Amino acid sequence: MPEPAAIDIELARRARAAFRAGDLDVAKRHAAELWARYEDQAVLASRRVARGPERDDVLGCIGLRFVKWVYHRNEDPRNMVGLINQMAKFAYGDVQRTEARQPTTIEEIEETPYNEDELDLILDRDLLERLYPVLNERERLIIDRTLEGVGDGDIASELEIDPNNLHQIRWRALKRLRTEAERRELDH
């Protein structure tokens, strides 16, 4: 089996070659496969550099920087974890500069479209109950308590875990729920 670094190099080279050849579907597939190998690291890096809702913005910027790096750089990936961490720092700067230039106005907030069907789906307890078998007991409790509006500090205290661990456990649980929901949707 090839070393992880060799796999990274091969995926980056294939993505670049396909991009230069104009085969965007193949380029995206290889870039996505490389991203999937380091997405968890990108999530952790975004949590280290940003707080609250900025984390998602930083993660999105890391993703954009990552794709640009894959398509437009010529060097082979050597230390992907280090590269992701460096991208996170720059991505945080991207977010800060964007927010400084374009402050959100009350009108923009009021005009934000919300899809009621999606909100209902998220809060559909019956659907959650059907998906719960993919979670362990602690993950189920975290999701239930979160939906009940219990604060993170109280949940962490109840489970006797560090609040940072709570965020990681909940993130993994939500990811598992999304994956299972998508799998079931494809099966129908």
N, C-alpha and C positions, 0 to 999 in steps of 0.2 A: 504494500500500500504506500502511495506517495506521501511524502512529508507535507504537513499543512502549508508551509511556505511555498512548496512546489505547486500545490493546488491553487493557491492564491495567484501566483505568477501566471499560471496557465489560464486561469479565468480572466485575469486582467488583459493578457495578450489577446485572447480570443475576442473579448469585448471590444478592444481597440481596433483589431483587424476588421471586425464586422462593421463597426462604426465608420471607419475610413472607407469601407467598401459600399457604404450606404444601406446596409442590411440592418435597420434599426431594431427589428424584432429579435434577431439573434444577439445583437449588442445588448439590448435590454435584458434578455434572458441571462446572459453571462454576468452582466453587472448585478442583476438581482440575486443571482446565486452567490456572488462574492459578498454582497451586502448582507444576505441572510446569515452568512458565517460570522458576521461581526455586529449584527443589529443589537444583540443584548449588550455588547460592549458600548455601543453608541448610546443606548438608553442610560446605562450607568454613567457614562461621561456627561451626558446632558444633565443628569441629576447632580453631579458634582459641581458643575459650573453655574447652574441656574436654580431658582426656587419657584415654586408655585406654577402658574400657568405658562411662564416663560419656558419651562422645560420642554413642552411640546413644540414650541416655536424653535428652540435650539435644536431639538432632534430633527425637525424638518430641514433646518439649514445644514445640519451635518449631512443629511441625506443628499441634499443638492450639491454640497461641496464634494461629497464622495463620488457622485456620478460624474461631475466635472473632472475630478482627478482621474477616474478610470478612463474616461474617453480622451482626455486631452494631454495627459502627462506621458512621458516616455519611460520613466524609471519603473523598475519592477518593485512590487510591494515586498518589503523586507520585514518591517515591524508594524503590522496592521494595527495592533492595539495602541502603540505609540502614535501612529498616524491619526487614528480615531480621536484619541485624547487631544492631540494638537488641533484637529478640526473642530472639536467641541469649543475650545477657547476662542477660535476665530469666529465660530458660529454664534457664540454669545455676543461677541462684538457686533456681528451682523444684526442681531436682534435689537441690541441697544441702539445702534445707529438708525435702524428703521423706525423704532418707537420714538426716537428723538425728532426725526423728520416728519413723521406722520402720526401725530397724536390722534387717538380715537375720539370721535365726537359723540355727543348724545344722540344726534340724528343717525349716525351709523349703527349705534347700539339698537335704537328703536327699529331700524330698517332691517336688522338681521333676520333672515328667513329661518324659521324653525319648521321642520317637517314633523307634524303631529304624529304621523304613523310611526316614525322612527323613535320618537319619545315614548310612545305607547309600548313599542316593542322592547325598549330598554327596561321599562318598568313592569313589563308583563311577568308577574310572579309565577304564573302557570308555566310559561316557557322556561324560566329559570329553574323551576322544580324539575322539569324534564331534562335539563342539561346538567343538573347537580351531580349525577353519578360520575362525571369526569373529575370532580373535585374531591379532596380529602375533607375530613370533618372540620379542621381548622380553617381551611379556605372557605367552606360554606358559611361558617360562623362569621368570618370577616365580611363576606359579601352581604349577608343578612343584616349585620349590625350597621354596615355602611349605608344600606338602603333605608334603614330605620332612622338615619340621621345622627347616629352616635359618632362623636368626635374621634379622630384618630388616636389621641392620647388616651381616651377611655378604653378604646378597643385594645390598644397595645397593653395597657395596664391589666385589663381583664385576661388577656392571653399570656401575660407575663413575658412579653417580647419587647425588643427595642423598636421604637417607632419607625426607624429606617427599615428594619426587617419587615414591618407591617406593610410598608409601601411596596417592597419587592414581592412579598407573598401575594398581595392583592393584584399587582400588575401581572404576575404569572397566572394567577387564577382567571383574571379577565381575559387574558390572551387564550387560555385553554377553553374558556367558554365561547369566545368568538370562533375559534377553530372548529369546535364541535358544532356550533350553530351553522357554520358554513358547510361543514361536511354533511350534516343532515339535510340542508337545503339542496345540495347537489344530489343526494340520494333520492330525492322526491321528483 
